[in-house]
Each structure stands twice: as structure tokens, then as C-alpha cells.
Amino acid sequence: MKKKNPRIGSSFESWLDETGIREDVTVAAIKSVLARQPAAAQLDRLLDPDNGGATIESHQRACGGDGHG
């Protein structure tokens, strides 16, 4: 039987539960991932060699010229 490592405490999830913030942290993490999804899809289109209509210039025009939307 393996000996438990004395330097390892409870899990991160347990700590979140103990502090009462697990649900809030989970919601924030999900929102963060979802917020990045459109940007990832745009990057995929931009880098797709078969998509001649998606260029860096067209992306900049769509973002108002400076590339920052």
C-alpha cells in the first residue's frame, strides 16, 4: 500500500467547496472559455489556406482598421 504524501493537502475542488466559491469560479471559467470561442473560430478561418476570402487585411477592416475591434 502506498504511503500518503504529507505535503499534499486537500484538492483544489475541496478548497473551493470549503470557501463557498466553487460555483462562482466554475461559472467564471466557463464564461472565459466561451468568450474565447469566437476568436478561435476567426483565427481558424484566417489561417485556413483554402479560405482565400479571409485575410489579415479583411480582419483588420472588420475590426475597424486597427485589429482591436
PDB file of N, CA, C and O in Angstrom, chain B, residues numbered from 101:
ATOM      1  N   MET B 101       0.841  -1.180   0.000  1.00  0.00           N
ATOM      2  CA  MET B 101       0.000   0.000   0.000  1.00  0.00           C
ATOM      3  C   MET B 101       0.885   1.242   0.000  1.00  0.00           C
ATOM      4  O   MET B 101       1.867   1.315   0.739  1.00  0.00           O
ATOM      5  N   LYS B 102       0.528   2.221  -0.838  1.00  0.00           N
ATOM      6  CA  LYS B 102       1.301   3.448  -0.952  1.00  0.00           C
ATOM      7  C   LYS B 102       1.078   4.337   0.253  1.00  0.00           C
ATOM      8  O   LYS B 102      -0.029   4.448   0.780  1.00  0.00           O
ATOM      9  N   LYS B 103       2.172   4.970   0.676  1.00  0.00           N
ATOM     10  CA  LYS B 103       2.090   5.920   1.768  1.00  0.00           C
ATOM     11  C   LYS B 103       1.599   7.261   1.239  1.00  0.00           C
ATOM     12  O   LYS B 103       2.033   7.693   0.171  1.00  0.00           O
ATOM     13  N   LYS B 104       0.717   7.918   1.953  1.00  0.00           N
ATOM     14  CA  LYS B 104       0.201   9.211   1.533  1.00  0.00           C
ATOM     15  C   LYS B 104       1.274  10.273   1.719  1.00  0.00           C
ATOM     16  O   LYS B 104       1.937  10.325   2.755  1.00  0.00           O
ATOM     17  N   ASN B 105       1.439  11.115   0.712  1.00  0.00           N
ATOM     18  CA  ASN B 105       2.414  12.185   0.761  1.00  0.00           C
ATOM     19  C   ASN B 105       1.938  13.251   1.751  1.00  0.00           C
ATOM     20  O   ASN B 105       0.863  13.820   1.562  1.00  0.00           O
ATOM     21  N   PRO B 106       2.721  13.534   2.807  1.00  0.00           N
ATOM     22  CA  PRO B 106       2.284  14.507   3.819  1.00  0.00           C
ATOM     23  C   PRO B 106       2.282  15.948   3.306  1.00  0.00           C
ATOM     24  O   PRO B 106       1.702  16.828   3.941  1.00  0.00           O
ATOM     25  N   ARG B 107       2.922  16.196   2.167  1.00  0.00           N
ATOM     26  CA  ARG B 107       2.967  17.565   1.632  1.00  0.00           C
ATOM     27  C   ARG B 107       1.783  17.883   0.730  1.00  0.00           C
ATOM     28  O   ARG B 107       1.648  19.014   0.263  1.00  0.00           O
ATOM     29  N   ILE B 108       0.939  16.918   0.484  1.00  0.00           N
ATOM     30  CA  ILE B 108      -0.216  17.135  -0.375  1.00  0.00           C
ATOM     31  C   ILE B 108      -1.440  17.285   0.513  1.00  0.00           C
ATOM     32  O   ILE B 108      -1.758  16.417   1.326  1.00  0.00           O
ATOM     33  N   GLY B 109      -2.112  18.406   0.333  1.00  0.00           N
ATOM     34  CA  GLY B 109      -3.317  18.676   1.114  1.00  0.00           C
ATOM     35  C   GLY B 109      -4.562  18.242   0.371  1.00  0.00           C
ATOM     36  O   GLY B 109      -4.528  17.326  -0.451  1.00  0.00           O
ATOM     37  N   SER B 110      -5.648  18.905   0.667  1.00  0.00           N
ATOM     38  CA  SER B 110      -6.907  18.587   0.006  1.00  0.00           C
ATOM     39  C   SER B 110      -6.863  19.064  -1.441  1.00  0.00           C
ATOM     40  O   SER B 110      -5.967  19.810  -1.837  1.00  0.00           O
ATOM     41  N   SER B 111      -7.825  18.631  -2.204  1.00  0.00           N
ATOM     42  CA  SER B 111      -7.869  19.009  -3.614  1.00  0.00           C
ATOM     43  C   SER B 111      -8.315  20.463  -3.765  1.00  0.00           C
ATOM     44  O   SER B 111      -8.886  21.059  -2.851  1.00  0.00           O
ATOM     45  N   PHE B 112      -8.038  21.005  -4.930  1.00  0.00           N
ATOM     46  CA  PHE B 112      -8.453  22.366  -5.232  1.00  0.00           C
ATOM     47  C   PHE B 112      -9.973  22.479  -5.166  1.00  0.00           C
ATOM     48  O   PHE B 112     -10.513  23.465  -4.663  1.00  0.00           O
ATOM     49  N   GLU B 113     -10.653  21.460  -5.679  1.00  0.00           N
ATOM     50  CA  GLU B 113     -12.109  21.464  -5.636  1.00  0.00           C
ATOM     51  C   GLU B 113     -12.624  21.476  -4.201  1.00  0.00           C
ATOM     52  O   GLU B 113     -13.606  22.152  -3.894  1.00  0.00           O
ATOM     53  N   SER B 114     -11.965  20.731  -3.331  1.00  0.00           N
ATOM     54  CA  SER B 114     -12.360  20.724  -1.917  1.00  0.00           C
ATOM     55  C   SER B 114     -12.191  22.106  -1.304  1.00  0.00           C
ATOM     56  O   SER B 114     -13.042  22.568  -0.543  1.00  0.00           O
ATOM     57  N   TRP B 115     -11.086  22.759  -1.642  1.00  0.00           N
ATOM     58  CA  TRP B 115     -10.852  24.103  -1.125  1.00  0.00           C
ATOM     59  C   TRP B 115     -11.930  25.067  -1.624  1.00  0.00           C
ATOM     60  O   TRP B 115     -12.434  25.890  -0.860  1.00  0.00           O
ATOM     61  N   LEU B 116     -12.281  24.962  -2.913  1.00  0.00           N
ATOM     62  CA  LEU B 116     -13.337  25.816  -3.453  1.00  0.00           C
ATOM     63  C   LEU B 116     -14.654  25.580  -2.725  1.00  0.00           C
ATOM     64  O   LEU B 116     -15.386  26.523  -2.424  1.00  0.00           O
ATOM     65  N   ASP B 117     -14.948  24.306  -2.446  1.00  0.00           N
ATOM     66  CA  ASP B 117     -16.161  23.978  -1.691  1.00  0.00           C
ATOM     67  C   ASP B 117     -16.110  24.557  -0.282  1.00  0.00           C
ATOM     68  O   ASP B 117     -17.088  25.134   0.193  1.00  0.00           O
ATOM     69  N   GLU B 118     -14.965  24.402   0.386  1.00  0.00           N
ATOM     70  CA  GLU B 118     -14.816  24.893   1.766  1.00  0.00           C
ATOM     71  C   GLU B 118     -14.974  26.407   1.855  1.00  0.00           C
ATOM     72  O   GLU B 118     -15.517  26.925   2.830  1.00  0.00           O
ATOM     73  N   THR B 119     -14.498  27.110   0.836  1.00  0.00           N
ATOM     74  CA  THR B 119     -14.598  28.565   0.857  1.00  0.00           C
ATOM     75  C   THR B 119     -15.918  29.064   0.278  1.00  0.00           C
ATOM     76  O   THR B 119     -16.219  30.256   0.337  1.00  0.00           O
ATOM     77  N   GLY B 120     -16.702  28.144  -0.282  1.00  0.00           N
ATOM     78  CA  GLY B 120     -18.019  28.508  -0.799  1.00  0.00           C
ATOM     79  C   GLY B 120     -17.997  29.241  -2.124  1.00  0.00           C
ATOM     80  O   GLY B 120     -18.947  29.954  -2.447  1.00  0.00           O
ATOM     81  N   ILE B 121     -16.927  29.084  -2.905  1.00  0.00           N
ATOM     82  CA  ILE B 121     -16.832  29.817  -4.160  1.00  0.00           C
ATOM     83  C   ILE B 121     -16.759  28.906  -5.393  1.00  0.00           C
ATOM     84  O   ILE B 121     -16.515  29.382  -6.502  1.00  0.00           O
ATOM     85  N   ARG B 122     -16.967  27.626  -5.203  1.00  0.00           N
ATOM     86  CA  ARG B 122     -16.820  26.698  -6.331  1.00  0.00           C
ATOM     87  C   ARG B 122     -17.760  27.032  -7.480  1.00  0.00           C
ATOM     88  O   ARG B 122     -17.338  27.040  -8.637  1.00  0.00           O
ATOM     89  N   GLU B 123     -19.013  27.303  -7.186  1.00  0.00           N
ATOM     90  CA  GLU B 123     -19.966  27.603  -8.257  1.00  0.00           C
ATOM     91  C   GLU B 123     -19.581  28.887  -8.992  1.00  0.00           C
ATOM     92  O   GLU B 123     -19.634  28.930 -10.221  1.00  0.00           O
ATOM     93  N   ASP B 124     -19.197  29.928  -8.259  1.00  0.00           N
ATOM     94  CA  ASP B 124     -18.806  31.188  -8.889  1.00  0.00           C
ATOM     95  C   ASP B 124     -17.568  31.018  -9.764  1.00  0.00           C
ATOM     96  O   ASP B 124     -17.503  31.561 -10.867  1.00  0.00           O
ATOM     97  N   VAL B 125     -16.594  30.269  -9.274  1.00  0.00           N
ATOM     98  CA  VAL B 125     -15.366  30.045 -10.031  1.00  0.00           C
ATOM     99  C   VAL B 125     -15.658  29.214 -11.277  1.00  0.00           C
ATOM    100  O   VAL B 125     -15.099  29.476 -12.342  1.00  0.00           O
ATOM    101  N   THR B 126     -16.517  28.229 -11.154  1.00  0.00           N
ATOM    102  CA  THR B 126     -16.875  27.392 -12.295  1.00  0.00           C
ATOM    103  C   THR B 126     -17.583  28.209 -13.369  1.00  0.00           C
ATOM    104  O   THR B 126     -17.278  28.079 -14.554  1.00  0.00           O
ATOM    105  N   VAL B 127     -18.523  29.047 -12.958  1.00  0.00           N
ATOM    106  CA  VAL B 127     -19.246  29.895 -13.909  1.00  0.00           C
ATOM    107  C   VAL B 127     -18.278  30.850 -14.608  1.00  0.00           C
ATOM    108  O   VAL B 127     -18.357  31.027 -15.824  1.00  0.00           O
ATOM    109  N   ALA B 128     -17.369  31.464 -13.855  1.00  0.00           N
ATOM    110  CA  ALA B 128     -16.395  32.386 -14.443  1.00  0.00           C
ATOM    111  C   ALA B 128     -15.491  31.671 -15.436  1.00  0.00           C
ATOM    112  O   ALA B 128     -15.165  32.224 -16.486  1.00  0.00           O
ATOM    113  N   ALA B 129     -15.084  30.448 -15.116  1.00  0.00           N
ATOM    114  CA  ALA B 129     -14.224  29.675 -16.015  1.00  0.00           C
ATOM    115  C   ALA B 129     -14.959  29.329 -17.310  1.00  0.00           C
ATOM    116  O   ALA B 129     -14.388  29.431 -18.396  1.00  0.00           O
ATOM    117  N   ILE B 130     -16.207  28.927 -17.198  1.00  0.00           N
ATOM    118  CA  ILE B 130     -16.995  28.590 -18.388  1.00  0.00           C
ATOM    119  C   ILE B 130     -17.183  29.818 -19.268  1.00  0.00           C
ATOM    120  O   ILE B 130     -17.035  29.742 -20.488  1.00  0.00           O
ATOM    121  N   LYS B 131     -17.509  30.951 -18.647  1.00  0.00           N
ATOM    122  CA  LYS B 131     -17.684  32.192 -19.415  1.00  0.00           C
ATOM    123  C   LYS B 131     -16.391  32.580 -20.126  1.00  0.00           C
ATOM    124  O   LYS B 131     -16.424  33.048 -21.264  1.00  0.00           O
ATOM    125  N   SER B 132     -15.269  32.389 -19.468  1.00  0.00           N
ATOM    126  CA  SER B 132     -13.984  32.726 -20.061  1.00  0.00           C
ATOM    127  C   SER B 132     -13.707  31.868 -21.292  1.00  0.00           C
ATOM    128  O   SER B 132     -13.246  32.369 -22.317  1.00  0.00           O
ATOM    129  N   VAL B 133     -13.990  30.583 -21.183  1.00  0.00           N
ATOM    130  CA  VAL B 133     -13.777  29.671 -22.316  1.00  0.00           C
ATOM    131  C   VAL B 133     -14.717  30.031 -23.464  1.00  0.00           C
ATOM    132  O   VAL B 133     -14.297  30.071 -24.621  1.00  0.00           O
ATOM    133  N   LEU B 134     -15.981  30.293 -23.151  1.00  0.00           N
ATOM    134  CA  LEU B 134     -16.947  30.630 -24.198  1.00  0.00           C
ATOM    135  C   LEU B 134     -16.593  31.947 -24.879  1.00  0.00           C
ATOM    136  O   LEU B 134     -16.792  32.093 -26.085  1.00  0.00           O
ATOM    137  N   ALA B 135     -16.077  32.892 -24.130  1.00  0.00           N
ATOM    138  CA  ALA B 135     -15.709  34.186 -24.701  1.00  0.00           C
ATOM    139  C   ALA B 135     -14.577  34.050 -25.715  1.00  0.00           C
ATOM    140  O   ALA B 135     -14.468  34.862 -26.634  1.00  0.00           O
ATOM    141  N   ARG B 136     -13.752  33.051 -25.557  1.00  0.00           N
ATOM    142  CA  ARG B 136     -12.627  32.852 -26.467  1.00  0.00           C
ATOM    143  C   ARG B 136     -13.006  32.050 -27.701  1.00  0.00           C
ATOM    144  O   ARG B 136     -12.244  32.025 -28.667  1.00  0.00           O
ATOM    145  N   GLN B 137     -14.148  31.400 -27.698  1.00  0.00           N
ATOM    146  CA  GLN B 137     -14.536  30.549 -28.820  1.00  0.00           C
ATOM    147  C   GLN B 137     -14.641  31.312 -30.136  1.00  0.00           C
ATOM    148  O   GLN B 137     -14.075  30.852 -31.128  1.00  0.00           O
ATOM    149  N   PRO B 138     -15.335  32.455 -30.206  1.00  0.00           N
ATOM    150  CA  PRO B 138     -15.416  33.157 -31.492  1.00  0.00           C
ATOM    151  C   PRO B 138     -14.037  33.565 -32.011  1.00  0.00           C
ATOM    152  O   PRO B 138     -13.782  33.482 -33.212  1.00  0.00           O
ATOM    153  N   ALA B 139     -13.156  34.000 -31.130  1.00  0.00           N
ATOM    154  CA  ALA B 139     -11.820  34.398 -31.559  1.00  0.00           C
ATOM    155  C   ALA B 139     -11.072  33.204 -32.140  1.00  0.00           C
ATOM    156  O   ALA B 139     -10.353  33.348 -33.128  1.00  0.00           O
ATOM    157  N   ALA B 140     -11.228  32.046 -31.548  1.00  0.00           N
ATOM    158  CA  ALA B 140     -10.563  30.849 -32.062  1.00  0.00           C
ATOM    159  C   ALA B 140     -11.108  30.485 -33.432  1.00  0.00           C
ATOM    160  O   ALA B 140     -10.347  30.085 -34.313  1.00  0.00           O
ATOM    161  N   ALA B 141     -12.410  30.617 -33.622  1.00  0.00           N
ATOM    162  CA  ALA B 141     -13.011  30.310 -34.919  1.00  0.00           C
ATOM    163  C   ALA B 141     -12.524  31.293 -35.981  1.00  0.00           C
ATOM    164  O   ALA B 141     -12.258  30.898 -37.115  1.00  0.00           O
ATOM    165  N   GLN B 142     -12.405  32.568 -35.621  1.00  0.00           N
ATOM    166  CA  GLN B 142     -11.898  33.566 -36.559  1.00  0.00           C
ATOM    167  C   GLN B 142     -10.457  33.251 -36.942  1.00  0.00           C
ATOM    168  O   GLN B 142     -10.079  33.355 -38.109  1.00  0.00           O
ATOM    169  N   LEU B 143      -9.658  32.866 -35.955  1.00  0.00           N
ATOM    170  CA  LEU B 143      -8.259  32.535 -36.233  1.00  0.00           C
ATOM    171  C   LEU B 143      -8.172  31.321 -37.142  1.00  0.00           C
ATOM    172  O   LEU B 143      -7.344  31.291 -38.052  1.00  0.00           O
ATOM    173  N   ASP B 144      -9.013  30.321 -36.911  1.00  0.00           N
ATOM    174  CA  ASP B 144      -9.023  29.140 -37.779  1.00  0.00           C
ATOM    175  C   ASP B 144      -9.329  29.525 -39.221  1.00  0.00           C
ATOM    176  O   ASP B 144      -8.685  29.037 -40.150  1.00  0.00           O
ATOM    177  N   ARG B 145     -10.326  30.411 -39.407  1.00  0.00           N
ATOM    178  CA  ARG B 145     -10.668  30.855 -40.764  1.00  0.00           C
ATOM    179  C   ARG B 145      -9.516  31.641 -41.378  1.00  0.00           C
ATOM    180  O   ARG B 145      -9.205  31.480 -42.558  1.00  0.00           O
ATOM    181  N   LEU B 146      -8.890  32.483 -40.580  1.00  0.00           N
ATOM    182  CA  LEU B 146      -7.798  33.317 -41.072  1.00  0.00           C
ATOM    183  C   LEU B 146      -6.604  32.470 -41.514  1.00  0.00           C
ATOM    184  O   LEU B 146      -5.941  32.788 -42.501  1.00  0.00           O
ATOM    185  N   LEU B 147      -6.338  31.397 -40.781  1.00  0.00           N
ATOM    186  CA  LEU B 147      -5.181  30.547 -41.079  1.00  0.00           C
ATOM    187  C   LEU B 147      -5.474  29.443 -42.082  1.00  0.00           C
ATOM    188  O   LEU B 147      -4.560  28.733 -42.501  1.00  0.00           O
ATOM    189  N   ASP B 148      -6.744  29.286 -42.479  1.00  0.00           N
ATOM    190  CA  ASP B 148      -7.130  28.232 -43.415  1.00  0.00           C
ATOM    191  C   ASP B 148      -6.630  28.572 -44.821  1.00  0.00           C
ATOM    192  O   ASP B 148      -7.095  29.548 -45.409  1.00  0.00           O
ATOM    193  N   PRO B 149      -5.699  27.795 -45.372  1.00  0.00           N
ATOM    194  CA  PRO B 149      -5.151  28.106 -46.700  1.00  0.00           C
ATOM    195  C   PRO B 149      -6.198  27.988 -47.816  1.00  0.00           C
ATOM    196  O   PRO B 149      -6.010  28.543 -48.898  1.00  0.00           O
ATOM    197  N   ASP B 150      -7.292  27.273 -47.562  1.00  0.00           N
ATOM    198  CA  ASP B 150      -8.344  27.111 -48.566  1.00  0.00           C
ATOM    199  C   ASP B 150      -9.371  28.237 -48.533  1.00  0.00           C
ATOM    200  O   ASP B 150     -10.262  28.286 -49.381  1.00  0.00           O
ATOM    201  N   ASN B 151      -9.257  29.143 -47.563  1.00  0.00           N
ATOM    202  CA  ASN B 151     -10.207  30.241 -47.433  1.00  0.00           C
ATOM    203  C   ASN B 151      -9.526  31.527 -47.891  1.00  0.00           C
ATOM    204  O   ASN B 151      -8.946  32.255 -47.086  1.00  0.00           O
ATOM    205  N   GLY B 152      -9.602  31.798 -49.193  1.00  0.00           N
ATOM    206  CA  GLY B 152      -8.953  32.972 -49.756  1.00  0.00           C
ATOM    207  C   GLY B 152      -9.623  34.279 -49.372  1.00  0.00           C
ATOM    208  O   GLY B 152      -9.013  35.340 -49.504  1.00  0.00           O
ATOM    209  N   GLY B 153     -10.875  34.232 -48.895  1.00  0.00           N
ATOM    210  CA  GLY B 153     -11.592  35.454 -48.542  1.00  0.00           C
ATOM    211  C   GLY B 153     -11.225  35.990 -47.174  1.00  0.00           C
ATOM    212  O   GLY B 153     -11.493  37.152 -46.868  1.00  0.00           O
ATOM    213  N   ALA B 154     -10.619  35.161 -46.356  1.00  0.00           N
ATOM    214  CA  ALA B 154     -10.254  35.594 -45.004  1.00  0.00           C
ATOM    215  C   ALA B 154      -8.779  35.960 -44.990  1.00  0.00           C
ATOM    216  O   ALA B 154      -7.911  35.087 -44.985  1.00  0.00           O
ATOM    217  N   THR B 155      -8.508  37.247 -44.986  1.00  0.00           N
ATOM    218  CA  THR B 155      -7.130  37.715 -44.937  1.00  0.00           C
ATOM    219  C   THR B 155      -6.933  38.579 -43.712  1.00  0.00           C
ATOM    220  O   THR B 155      -7.901  38.999 -43.078  1.00  0.00           O
ATOM    221  N   ILE B 156      -5.716  38.838 -43.386  1.00  0.00           N
ATOM    222  CA  ILE B 156      -5.430  39.720 -42.256  1.00  0.00           C
ATOM    223  C   ILE B 156      -6.022  41.102 -42.526  1.00  0.00           C
ATOM    224  O   ILE B 156      -6.545  41.749 -41.619  1.00  0.00           O
ATOM    225  N   GLU B 157      -5.935  41.549 -43.784  1.00  0.00           N
ATOM    226  CA  GLU B 157      -6.478  42.860 -44.130  1.00  0.00           C
ATOM    227  C   GLU B 157      -7.991  42.900 -43.940  1.00  0.00           C
ATOM    228  O   GLU B 157      -8.521  43.883 -43.423  1.00  0.00           O
ATOM    229  N   SER B 158      -8.694  41.842 -44.353  1.00  0.00           N
ATOM    230  CA  SER B 158     -10.152  41.833 -44.186  1.00  0.00           C
ATOM    231  C   SER B 158     -10.516  41.783 -42.708  1.00  0.00           C
ATOM    232  O   SER B 158     -11.513  42.375 -42.293  1.00  0.00           O
ATOM    233  N   HIS B 159      -9.723  41.089 -41.923  1.00  0.00           N
ATOM    234  CA  HIS B 159      -9.966  41.039 -40.483  1.00  0.00           C
ATOM    235  C   HIS B 159      -9.770  42.424 -39.872  1.00  0.00           C
ATOM    236  O   HIS B 159     -10.559  42.847 -39.027  1.00  0.00           O
ATOM    237  N   GLN B 160      -8.731  43.126 -40.292  1.00  0.00           N
ATOM    238  CA  GLN B 160      -8.492  44.472 -39.768  1.00  0.00           C
ATOM    239  C   GLN B 160      -9.619  45.415 -40.158  1.00  0.00           C
ATOM    240  O   GLN B 160     -10.041  46.239 -39.347  1.00  0.00           O
ATOM    241  N   ARG B 161     -10.110  45.308 -41.380  1.00  0.00           N
ATOM    242  CA  ARG B 161     -11.231  46.164 -41.795  1.00  0.00           C
ATOM    243  C   ARG B 161     -12.464  45.873 -40.956  1.00  0.00           C
ATOM    244  O   ARG B 161     -13.176  46.793 -40.554  1.00  0.00           O
ATOM    245  N   ALA B 162     -12.718  44.600 -40.691  1.00  0.00           N
ATOM    246  CA  ALA B 162     -13.889  44.223 -39.892  1.00  0.00           C
ATOM    247  C   ALA B 162     -13.769  44.726 -38.454  1.00  0.00           C
ATOM    248  O   ALA B 162     -14.774  44.984 -37.793  1.00  0.00           O
ATOM    249  N   CYS B 163     -12.540  44.862 -37.982  1.00  0.00           N
ATOM    250  CA  CYS B 163     -12.297  45.312 -36.609  1.00  0.00           C
ATOM    251  C   CYS B 163     -12.142  46.829 -36.511  1.00  0.00           C
ATOM    252  O   CYS B 163     -11.805  47.346 -35.445  1.00  0.00           O
ATOM    253  N   GLY B 164     -12.378  47.534 -37.586  1.00  0.00           N
ATOM    254  CA  GLY B 164     -12.274  48.973 -37.532  1.00  0.00           C
ATOM    255  C   GLY B 164     -10.904  49.514 -37.915  1.00  0.00           C
ATOM    256  O   GLY B 164     -10.589  50.670 -37.635  1.00  0.00           O
ATOM    257  N   GLY B 165     -10.090  48.679 -38.552  1.00  0.00           N
ATOM    258  CA  GLY B 165      -8.829  49.164 -39.067  1.00  0.00           C
ATOM    259  C   GLY B 165      -7.628  48.937 -38.175  1.00  0.00           C
ATOM    260  O   GLY B 165      -6.508  48.839 -38.676  1.00  0.00           O
ATOM    261  N   ASP B 166      -7.820  48.852 -36.881  1.00  0.00           N
ATOM    262  CA  ASP B 166      -6.647  48.707 -36.004  1.00  0.00           C
ATOM    263  C   ASP B 166      -6.460  47.289 -35.490  1.00  0.00           C
ATOM    264  O   ASP B 166      -5.505  47.011 -34.764  1.00  0.00           O
ATOM    265  N   GLY B 167      -7.378  46.380 -35.866  1.00  0.00           N
ATOM    266  CA  GLY B 167      -7.248  44.988 -35.439  1.00  0.00           C
ATOM    267  C   GLY B 167      -7.715  44.718 -34.019  1.00  0.00           C
ATOM    268  O   GLY B 167      -7.526  43.613 -33.509  1.00  0.00           O
ATOM    269  N   HIS B 168      -8.325  45.709 -33.366  1.00  0.00           N
ATOM    270  CA  HIS B 168      -8.751  45.531 -31.978  1.00  0.00           C
ATOM    271  C   HIS B 168     -10.258  45.624 -31.787  1.00  0.00           C
ATOM    272  O   HIS B 168     -10.714  45.765 -30.653  1.00  0.00           O
ATOM    273  N   GLY B 169     -11.040  45.550 -32.845  1.00  0.00           N
ATOM    274  CA  GLY B 169     -12.493  45.535 -32.741  1.00  0.00           C
ATOM    275  C   GLY B 169     -13.028  46.630 -32.002  1.00  0.00           C
ATOM    276  O   GLY B 169     -14.244  46.732 -31.842  1.00  0.00           O
TER     277      GLY B 169
END
